[in-house]
Amino acid sequence: MTKRRYTGVEETRQQLPALLDEARAGKPVVITKHGKPYAAIVPLESLPETGPRPSLRALRGTGAGLWGEDGAAWVERMRDEW
């Protein structure tokens, strides 16, 4: 297993290109803030594969009734408030 490197936020800002090269070479970098792990720069290969994102069209109609009988009138009233 590759040993992790720890770096503070300020050092990360100053050395970001080099840290990105390290991550690309397979070496993860843990970024710390006030001495506590905060984020990480990791090789893409270490991330889990994500499947295709569902289409927003699948959500069509899921909010039916949230705005009452006439959603368009409700939105129109809210616009008039501004």
Backbone as XML, in Angstrom:
<?xml version="1.0"?>
<chain id="A" units="angstrom">
  <residue number="1" name="MET">
    <atom name="N" x="0.849" y="-1.191" z="0.000"/>
    <atom name="CA" x="0.000" y="0.000" z="0.000"/>
    <atom name="C" x="0.883" y="1.239" z="0.000"/>
  </residue>
  <residue number="2" name="THR">
    <atom name="N" x="0.472" y="2.248" z="-0.737"/>
    <atom name="CA" x="1.225" y="3.486" z="-0.843"/>
    <atom name="C" x="1.059" y="4.304" z="0.426"/>
  </residue>
  <residue number="3" name="LYS">
    <atom name="N" x="2.191" y="4.799" z="0.939"/>
    <atom name="CA" x="2.131" y="5.622" z="2.138"/>
    <atom name="C" x="1.552" y="6.994" z="1.797"/>
  </residue>
  <residue number="4" name="ARG">
    <atom name="N" x="0.669" y="7.460" z="2.661"/>
    <atom name="CA" x="0.053" y="8.767" z="2.443"/>
    <atom name="C" x="0.986" y="9.875" z="2.882"/>
  </residue>
  <residue number="5" name="ARG">
    <atom name="N" x="0.900" y="10.958" z="2.170"/>
    <atom name="CA" x="1.628" y="12.159" z="2.550"/>
    <atom name="C" x="0.623" y="13.127" z="3.153"/>
  </residue>
  <residue number="6" name="TYR">
    <atom name="N" x="0.998" y="13.793" z="4.220"/>
    <atom name="CA" x="0.137" y="14.780" z="4.857"/>
    <atom name="C" x="0.709" y="16.166" z="4.607"/>
  </residue>
  <residue number="7" name="THR">
    <atom name="N" x="-0.157" y="17.106" z="4.293"/>
    <atom name="CA" x="0.270" y="18.469" z="4.024"/>
    <atom name="C" x="-0.793" y="19.444" z="4.530"/>
  </residue>
  <residue number="8" name="GLY">
    <atom name="N" x="-0.370" y="20.591" z="5.007"/>
    <atom name="CA" x="-1.299" y="21.610" z="5.473"/>
    <atom name="C" x="-1.904" y="22.376" z="4.315"/>
  </residue>
  <residue number="9" name="VAL">
    <atom name="N" x="-2.947" y="23.126" z="4.600"/>
    <atom name="CA" x="-3.661" y="23.872" z="3.566"/>
    <atom name="C" x="-2.744" y="24.862" z="2.857"/>
  </residue>
  <residue number="10" name="GLU">
    <atom name="N" x="-1.985" y="25.622" z="3.604"/>
    <atom name="CA" x="-1.110" y="26.630" z="2.985"/>
    <atom name="C" x="-0.040" y="25.977" z="2.117"/>
  </residue>
  <residue number="11" name="GLU">
    <atom name="N" x="0.556" y="24.909" z="2.611"/>
    <atom name="CA" x="1.559" y="24.195" z="1.818"/>
    <atom name="C" x="0.919" y="23.627" z="0.552"/>
  </residue>
  <residue number="12" name="THR">
    <atom name="N" x="-0.307" y="23.161" z="0.673"/>
    <atom name="CA" x="-1.021" y="22.627" z="-0.490"/>
    <atom name="C" x="-1.206" y="23.712" z="-1.544"/>
  </residue>
  <residue number="13" name="ARG">
    <atom name="N" x="-1.607" y="24.899" z="-1.112"/>
    <atom name="CA" x="-1.779" y="26.004" z="-2.065"/>
    <atom name="C" x="-0.489" y="26.290" z="-2.811"/>
  </residue>
  <residue number="14" name="GLN">
    <atom name="N" x="0.617" y="26.277" z="-2.083"/>
    <atom name="CA" x="1.902" y="26.629" z="-2.680"/>
    <atom name="C" x="2.454" y="25.521" z="-3.578"/>
  </residue>
  <residue number="15" name="GLN">
    <atom name="N" x="2.087" y="24.280" z="-3.317"/>
    <atom name="CA" x="2.677" y="23.151" z="-4.038"/>
    <atom name="C" x="1.658" y="22.342" z="-4.835"/>
  </residue>
  <residue number="16" name="LEU">
    <atom name="N" x="0.526" y="22.929" z="-5.155"/>
    <atom name="CA" x="-0.543" y="22.179" z="-5.803"/>
    <atom name="C" x="-0.104" y="21.452" z="-7.079"/>
  </residue>
  <residue number="17" name="PRO">
    <atom name="N" x="0.616" y="22.076" z="-8.005"/>
    <atom name="CA" x="1.009" y="21.336" z="-9.207"/>
    <atom name="C" x="1.816" y="20.074" z="-8.886"/>
  </residue>
  <residue number="18" name="ALA">
    <atom name="N" x="2.748" y="20.174" z="-7.949"/>
    <atom name="CA" x="3.552" y="19.003" z="-7.580"/>
    <atom name="C" x="2.696" y="17.937" z="-6.910"/>
  </residue>
  <residue number="19" name="LEU">
    <atom name="N" x="1.748" y="18.356" z="-6.072"/>
    <atom name="CA" x="0.868" y="17.394" z="-5.400"/>
    <atom name="C" x="-0.042" y="16.685" z="-6.397"/>
  </residue>
  <residue number="20" name="LEU">
    <atom name="N" x="-0.487" y="17.404" z="-7.408"/>
    <atom name="CA" x="-1.299" y="16.779" z="-8.455"/>
    <atom name="C" x="-0.484" y="15.745" z="-9.219"/>
  </residue>
  <residue number="21" name="ASP">
    <atom name="N" x="0.775" y="16.056" z="-9.491"/>
    <atom name="CA" x="1.648" y="15.089" z="-10.161"/>
    <atom name="C" x="1.832" y="13.842" z="-9.299"/>
  </residue>
  <residue number="22" name="GLU">
    <atom name="N" x="1.978" y="14.028" z="-7.988"/>
    <atom name="CA" x="2.111" y="12.887" z="-7.083"/>
    <atom name="C" x="0.865" y="12.013" z="-7.115"/>
  </residue>
  <residue number="23" name="ALA">
    <atom name="N" x="-0.296" y="12.650" z="-7.088"/>
    <atom name="CA" x="-1.543" y="11.889" z="-7.122"/>
    <atom name="C" x="-1.664" y="11.116" z="-8.430"/>
  </residue>
  <residue number="24" name="ARG">
    <atom name="N" x="-1.282" y="11.748" z="-9.507"/>
    <atom name="CA" x="-1.347" y="11.066" z="-10.810"/>
    <atom name="C" x="-0.408" y="9.867" z="-10.844"/>
  </residue>
  <residue number="25" name="ALA">
    <atom name="N" x="0.702" y="9.963" z="-10.095"/>
    <atom name="CA" x="1.670" y="8.863" z="-10.019"/>
    <atom name="C" x="1.236" y="7.788" z="-9.026"/>
  </residue>
  <residue number="26" name="GLY">
    <atom name="N" x="0.071" y="7.961" z="-8.395"/>
    <atom name="CA" x="-0.435" y="6.935" z="-7.500"/>
    <atom name="C" x="-0.206" y="7.186" z="-6.027"/>
  </residue>
  <residue number="27" name="LYS">
    <atom name="N" x="0.259" y="8.384" z="-5.668"/>
    <atom name="CA" x="0.552" y="8.701" z="-4.269"/>
    <atom name="C" x="-0.523" y="9.640" z="-3.711"/>
  </residue>
  <residue number="28" name="PRO">
    <atom name="N" x="-1.370" y="9.145" z="-2.823"/>
    <atom name="CA" x="-2.407" y="10.026" z="-2.262"/>
    <atom name="C" x="-1.814" y="11.070" z="-1.318"/>
  </residue>
  <residue number="29" name="VAL">
    <atom name="N" x="-2.443" y="12.218" z="-1.252"/>
    <atom name="CA" x="-2.015" y="13.307" z="-0.380"/>
    <atom name="C" x="-3.213" y="13.701" z="0.484"/>
  </residue>
  <residue number="30" name="VAL">
    <atom name="N" x="-3.034" y="13.682" z="1.798"/>
    <atom name="CA" x="-4.083" y="14.098" z="2.717"/>
    <atom name="C" x="-3.806" y="15.541" z="3.109"/>
  </residue>
  <residue number="31" name="ILE">
    <atom name="N" x="-4.802" y="16.401" z="2.939"/>
    <atom name="CA" x="-4.673" y="17.819" z="3.287"/>
    <atom name="C" x="-5.241" y="18.001" z="4.684"/>
  </residue>
  <residue number="32" name="THR">
    <atom name="N" x="-4.464" y="18.651" z="5.528"/>
    <atom name="CA" x="-4.907" y="18.873" z="6.895"/>
    <atom name="C" x="-5.215" y="20.347" z="7.120"/>
  </residue>
  <residue number="33" name="LYS">
    <atom name="N" x="-6.121" y="20.582" z="8.058"/>
    <atom name="CA" x="-6.465" y="21.939" z="8.456"/>
    <atom name="C" x="-6.466" y="21.947" z="9.976"/>
  </residue>
  <residue number="34" name="HIS">
    <atom name="N" x="-5.631" y="22.784" z="10.556"/>
    <atom name="CA" x="-5.444" y="22.830" z="12.005"/>
    <atom name="C" x="-5.051" y="21.460" z="12.550"/>
  </residue>
  <residue number="35" name="GLY">
    <atom name="N" x="-4.245" y="20.721" z="11.765"/>
    <atom name="CA" x="-3.732" y="19.439" z="12.205"/>
    <atom name="C" x="-4.679" y="18.264" z="12.045"/>
  </residue>
  <residue number="36" name="LYS">
    <atom name="N" x="-5.878" y="18.491" z="11.516"/>
    <atom name="CA" x="-6.857" y="17.419" z="11.345"/>
    <atom name="C" x="-7.081" y="17.151" z="9.866"/>
  </residue>
  <residue number="37" name="PRO">
    <atom name="N" x="-7.217" y="15.875" z="9.466"/>
    <atom name="CA" x="-7.487" y="15.571" z="8.055"/>
    <atom name="C" x="-8.729" y="16.311" z="7.579"/>
  </residue>
  <residue number="38" name="TYR">
    <atom name="N" x="-8.624" y="16.929" z="6.414"/>
    <atom name="CA" x="-9.688" y="17.784" z="5.904"/>
    <atom name="C" x="-10.169" y="17.339" z="4.515"/>
  </residue>
  <residue number="39" name="ALA">
    <atom name="N" x="-9.230" y="16.971" z="3.657"/>
    <atom name="CA" x="-9.557" y="16.569" z="2.288"/>
    <atom name="C" x="-8.407" y="15.723" z="1.766"/>
  </residue>
  <residue number="40" name="ALA">
    <atom name="N" x="-8.554" y="15.236" z="0.543"/>
    <atom name="CA" x="-7.490" y="14.421" z="-0.035"/>
    <atom name="C" x="-7.407" y="14.646" z="-1.534"/>
  </residue>
  <residue number="41" name="ILE">
    <atom name="N" x="-6.201" y="14.502" z="-2.027"/>
    <atom name="CA" x="-5.965" y="14.469" z="-3.464"/>
    <atom name="C" x="-5.534" y="13.035" z="-3.737"/>
  </residue>
  <residue number="42" name="VAL">
    <atom name="N" x="-6.336" y="12.322" z="-4.525"/>
    <atom name="CA" x="-6.081" y="10.902" z="-4.748"/>
    <atom name="C" x="-6.040" y="10.594" z="-6.235"/>
  </residue>
  <residue number="43" name="PRO">
    <atom name="N" x="-5.377" y="9.506" z="-6.609"/>
    <atom name="CA" x="-5.391" y="9.097" z="-8.013"/>
    <atom name="C" x="-6.817" y="8.739" z="-8.434"/>
  </residue>
  <residue number="44" name="LEU">
    <atom name="N" x="-7.169" y="9.043" z="-9.649"/>
    <atom name="CA" x="-8.511" y="8.735" z="-10.138"/>
    <atom name="C" x="-8.826" y="7.247" z="-10.038"/>
  </residue>
  <residue number="45" name="GLU">
    <atom name="N" x="-7.830" y="6.410" z="-10.207"/>
    <atom name="CA" x="-8.047" y="4.966" z="-10.168"/>
    <atom name="C" x="-8.528" y="4.497" z="-8.799"/>
  </residue>
  <residue number="46" name="SER">
    <atom name="N" x="-8.267" y="5.280" z="-7.756"/>
    <atom name="CA" x="-8.669" y="4.861" z="-6.414"/>
    <atom name="C" x="-10.128" y="5.198" z="-6.105"/>
  </residue>
  <residue number="47" name="LEU">
    <atom name="N" x="-10.767" y="5.977" z="-6.976"/>
    <atom name="CA" x="-12.166" y="6.336" z="-6.768"/>
    <atom name="C" x="-13.067" y="5.227" z="-7.282"/>
  </residue>
  <residue number="48" name="PRO">
    <atom name="N" x="-14.181" y="4.981" z="-6.595"/>
    <atom name="CA" x="-15.099" y="3.951" z="-7.090"/>
    <atom name="C" x="-15.739" y="4.392" z="-8.406"/>
  </residue>
  <residue number="49" name="GLU">
    <atom name="N" x="-15.983" y="3.422" z="-9.258"/>
    <atom name="CA" x="-16.661" y="3.717" z="-10.519"/>
    <atom name="C" x="-18.090" y="4.115" z="-10.229"/>
  </residue>
  <residue number="50" name="THR">
    <atom name="N" x="-18.523" y="5.154" z="-10.871"/>
    <atom name="CA" x="-19.918" y="5.555" z="-10.727"/>
    <atom name="C" x="-20.649" y="5.197" z="-12.006"/>
  </residue>
  <residue number="51" name="GLY">
    <atom name="N" x="-21.841" y="4.748" z="-11.848"/>
    <atom name="CA" x="-22.650" y="4.393" z="-13.013"/>
    <atom name="C" x="-23.204" y="5.636" z="-13.663"/>
  </residue>
  <residue number="52" name="PRO">
    <atom name="N" x="-23.947" y="5.447" z="-14.708"/>
    <atom name="CA" x="-24.542" y="6.605" z="-15.381"/>
    <atom name="C" x="-25.547" y="7.293" z="-14.463"/>
  </residue>
  <residue number="53" name="ARG">
    <atom name="N" x="-25.586" y="8.583" z="-14.536"/>
    <atom name="CA" x="-26.530" y="9.349" z="-13.729"/>
    <atom name="C" x="-27.927" y="9.226" z="-14.301"/>
  </residue>
  <residue number="54" name="PRO">
    <atom name="N" x="-28.917" y="9.128" z="-13.418"/>
    <atom name="CA" x="-30.281" y="9.051" z="-13.939"/>
    <atom name="C" x="-30.682" y="10.378" z="-14.583"/>
  </residue>
  <residue number="55" name="SER">
    <atom name="N" x="-31.550" y="10.293" z="-15.534"/>
    <atom name="CA" x="-32.036" y="11.486" z="-16.219"/>
    <atom name="C" x="-32.959" y="12.276" z="-15.297"/>
  </residue>
  <residue number="56" name="LEU">
    <atom name="N" x="-32.921" y="13.590" z="-15.420"/>
    <atom name="CA" x="-33.840" y="14.419" z="-14.662"/>
    <atom name="C" x="-35.286" y="14.179" z="-15.083"/>
  </residue>
  <residue number="57" name="ARG">
    <atom name="N" x="-35.460" y="13.661" z="-16.257"/>
    <atom name="CA" x="-36.816" y="13.385" z="-16.739"/>
    <atom name="C" x="-37.522" y="12.362" z="-15.855"/>
  </residue>
  <residue number="58" name="ALA">
    <atom name="N" x="-36.741" y="11.523" z="-15.175"/>
    <atom name="CA" x="-37.341" y="10.525" z="-14.297"/>
    <atom name="C" x="-38.053" y="11.184" z="-13.120"/>
  </residue>
  <residue number="59" name="LEU">
    <atom name="N" x="-37.700" y="12.423" z="-12.806"/>
    <atom name="CA" x="-38.322" y="13.131" z="-11.690"/>
    <atom name="C" x="-39.623" y="13.833" z="-12.078"/>
  </residue>
  <residue number="60" name="ARG">
    <atom name="N" x="-39.938" y="13.829" z="-13.351"/>
    <atom name="CA" x="-41.122" y="14.545" z="-13.816"/>
    <atom name="C" x="-42.374" y="14.047" z="-13.101"/>
  </residue>
  <residue number="61" name="GLY">
    <atom name="N" x="-43.097" y="14.981" z="-12.535"/>
    <atom name="CA" x="-44.339" y="14.658" z="-11.863"/>
    <atom name="C" x="-44.186" y="14.300" z="-10.399"/>
  </residue>
  <residue number="62" name="THR">
    <atom name="N" x="-42.956" y="14.177" z="-9.895"/>
    <atom name="CA" x="-42.776" y="13.781" z="-8.500"/>
    <atom name="C" x="-43.160" y="14.885" z="-7.530"/>
  </residue>
  <residue number="63" name="GLY">
    <atom name="N" x="-43.248" y="16.110" z="-7.994"/>
    <atom name="CA" x="-43.633" y="17.214" z="-7.123"/>
    <atom name="C" x="-45.096" y="17.607" z="-7.290"/>
  </residue>
  <residue number="64" name="ALA">
    <atom name="N" x="-45.852" y="16.752" z="-7.936"/>
    <atom name="CA" x="-47.256" y="17.061" z="-8.182"/>
    <atom name="C" x="-47.987" y="17.310" z="-6.867"/>
  </residue>
  <residue number="65" name="GLY">
    <atom name="N" x="-48.683" y="18.411" z="-6.799"/>
    <atom name="CA" x="-49.466" y="18.743" z="-5.624"/>
    <atom name="C" x="-48.719" y="19.537" z="-4.564"/>
  </residue>
  <residue number="66" name="LEU">
    <atom name="N" x="-47.425" y="19.688" z="-4.703"/>
    <atom name="CA" x="-46.654" y="20.425" z="-3.703"/>
    <atom name="C" x="-47.033" y="21.897" z="-3.660"/>
  </residue>
  <residue number="67" name="TRP">
    <atom name="N" x="-47.493" y="22.439" z="-4.764"/>
    <atom name="CA" x="-47.825" y="23.856" z="-4.841"/>
    <atom name="C" x="-49.330" y="24.085" z="-4.854"/>
  </residue>
  <residue number="68" name="GLY">
    <atom name="N" x="-50.093" y="23.090" z="-4.476"/>
    <atom name="CA" x="-51.545" y="23.232" z="-4.468"/>
    <atom name="C" x="-52.136" y="22.817" z="-5.794"/>
  </residue>
  <residue number="69" name="GLU">
    <atom name="N" x="-53.395" y="23.177" z="-5.963"/>
    <atom name="CA" x="-54.115" y="22.803" z="-7.180"/>
    <atom name="C" x="-53.539" y="23.481" z="-8.421"/>
  </residue>
  <residue number="70" name="ASP">
    <atom name="N" x="-53.162" y="24.756" z="-8.278"/>
    <atom name="CA" x="-52.677" y="25.532" z="-9.418"/>
    <atom name="C" x="-51.269" y="26.041" z="-9.111"/>
  </residue>
  <residue number="71" name="GLY">
    <atom name="N" x="-50.285" y="25.241" z="-9.451"/>
    <atom name="CA" x="-48.896" y="25.596" z="-9.174"/>
    <atom name="C" x="-48.460" y="26.862" z="-9.884"/>
  </residue>
  <residue number="72" name="ALA">
    <atom name="N" x="-48.949" y="27.082" z="-11.090"/>
    <atom name="CA" x="-48.564" y="28.278" z="-11.853"/>
    <atom name="C" x="-49.029" y="29.543" z="-11.142"/>
  </residue>
  <residue number="73" name="ALA">
    <atom name="N" x="-50.223" y="29.524" z="-10.572"/>
    <atom name="CA" x="-50.732" y="30.703" z="-9.855"/>
    <atom name="C" x="-49.897" y="30.963" z="-8.604"/>
  </residue>
  <residue number="74" name="TRP">
    <atom name="N" x="-49.484" y="29.918" z="-7.931"/>
    <atom name="CA" x="-48.653" y="30.062" z="-6.733"/>
    <atom name="C" x="-47.317" y="30.720" z="-7.083"/>
  </residue>
  <residue number="75" name="VAL">
    <atom name="N" x="-46.691" y="30.250" z="-8.145"/>
    <atom name="CA" x="-45.415" y="30.828" z="-8.580"/>
    <atom name="C" x="-45.616" y="32.282" z="-8.977"/>
  </residue>
  <residue number="76" name="GLU">
    <atom name="N" x="-46.696" y="32.581" z="-9.655"/>
    <atom name="CA" x="-46.993" y="33.959" z="-10.060"/>
    <atom name="C" x="-47.124" y="34.870" z="-8.840"/>
  </residue>
  <residue number="77" name="ARG">
    <atom name="N" x="-47.803" y="34.402" z="-7.785"/>
    <atom name="CA" x="-47.932" y="35.202" z="-6.558"/>
    <atom name="C" x="-46.565" y="35.440" z="-5.912"/>
  </residue>
  <residue number="78" name="MET">
    <atom name="N" x="-45.712" y="34.430" z="-5.914"/>
    <atom name="CA" x="-44.375" y="34.605" z="-5.334"/>
    <atom name="C" x="-43.562" y="35.604" z="-6.132"/>
  </residue>
  <residue number="79" name="ARG">
    <atom name="N" x="-43.700" y="35.583" z="-7.460"/>
    <atom name="CA" x="-42.978" y="36.546" z="-8.300"/>
    <atom name="C" x="-43.426" y="37.963" z="-7.993"/>
  </residue>
  <residue number="80" name="ASP">
    <atom name="N" x="-44.723" y="38.141" z="-7.766"/>
    <atom name="CA" x="-45.266" y="39.469" z="-7.496"/>
    <atom name="C" x="-44.735" y="40.050" z="-6.189"/>
  </residue>
  <residue number="81" name="GLU">
    <atom name="N" x="-44.290" y="39.187" z="-5.258"/>
    <atom name="CA" x="-43.744" y="39.682" z="-3.988"/>
    <atom name="C" x="-42.444" y="40.460" z="-4.192"/>
  </residue>
  <residue number="82" name="TRP">
    <atom name="N" x="-41.721" y="40.132" z="-5.237"/>
    <atom name="CA" x="-40.426" y="40.793" z="-5.477"/>
    <atom name="C" x="-40.639" y="42.082" z="-6.214"/>
  </residue>
</chain>
